[in-house]
Amino acid sequence: MKIDEVETALTNSWIEIRLPTGQWFRDPRRPLGPPGGFGEVFQGRAPSGREVAAKRLTAGEAAHRELKIADELALNAFERVMEVLDSGEG
């Protein structure tokens, strides 16, 4: 397999997520730990190409609460809280 074929195969496994600040991607083959009570976290890519952790929430009331918290965190910086780059339903 040639390098460009490998890159195409890898690109095809990424799932696109459209959110307010851009087009994000997550790789469903690369979970970053076991699923939790609010969803799953996967290796992801930001619109800039930067590697990020992308969280896929489980539908329900808890997901709506977590999205609301993420919106608040995105507006502020906290010393011991991971930076929230974007949030929304995608």
C-alpha positions in Angstrom: 0.0 0.0 0.0 1.4 3.4 -1.0 1.6 6.3 1.5 -1.3 8.2 -0.2 -3.5 5.1 0.0 -2.7 4.7 3.7 -3.6 8.4 4.3 -6.9 8.0 2.4 -7.8 4.9 4.4 -7.1 6.7 7.7 -9.0 9.8 6.6 -12.0 7.6 5.7 -12.3 6.3 9.3 -12.8 9.9 10.7 -16.3 11.0 11.5 -17.0 14.7 10.8 -18.6 16.9 13.4 -19.9 20.3 12.4 -20.0 22.7 15.4 -20.2 26.5 15.8 -16.4 27.2 15.3 -15.7 24.7 12.5 -15.5 21.2 11.2 -14.1 18.7 13.8 -13.3 15.0 13.4 -13.3 12.0 15.7 -11.9 8.5 15.0 -14.3 5.9 16.3 -11.5 3.3 16.2 -9.5 5.3 18.8 -11.4 5.6 22.1 -9.4 7.3 24.9 -10.6 5.0 27.6 -13.8 3.1 28.3 -17.2 4.7 27.9 -18.5 6.6 30.9 -21.8 7.6 32.2 -22.1 10.7 29.9 -20.6 9.3 26.8 -17.3 8.3 25.1 -14.1 10.2 24.4 -12.2 9.7 21.1 -9.0 10.9 19.5 -10.0 13.8 17.4 -8.8 16.7 15.2 -9.6 20.4 15.4 -10.2 22.5 12.3 -6.6 23.6 12.5 -5.4 19.9 12.4 -4.4 20.0 16.1 -5.0 16.7 17.9 -7.8 16.9 20.5 -10.0 14.8 22.6 -13.5 14.7 21.2 -16.3 13.7 23.5 -19.5 12.1 22.1 -22.3 12.5 24.6 -25.0 10.0 25.3 -28.4 11.4 24.4 -30.6 12.5 27.3 -31.0 15.1 30.0 -27.5 14.6 31.3 -26.1 15.4 27.8 -28.0 18.7 27.8 -26.6 19.6 31.2 -23.1 18.8 30.1 -23.5 20.9 26.9 -24.6 23.8 29.1 -21.6 23.4 31.4 -19.3 23.2 28.3 -20.7 26.5 27.0 -19.9 28.1 30.3 -16.4 26.7 30.4 -15.7 27.8 26.9 -16.2 31.4 28.0 -13.8 31.2 31.0 -10.3 29.8 31.7 -9.8 27.8 34.9 -6.5 26.6 36.3 -7.4 23.0 36.8 -10.1 22.4 34.1 -9.3 21.2 30.6 -9.9 23.8 27.9 -13.2 23.5 26.1 -12.6 24.4 22.4 -16.2 24.0 21.1 -19.4 22.4 22.0 -22.8 21.8 20.5 -25.0 19.3 18.7 -23.3 18.0 15.6 
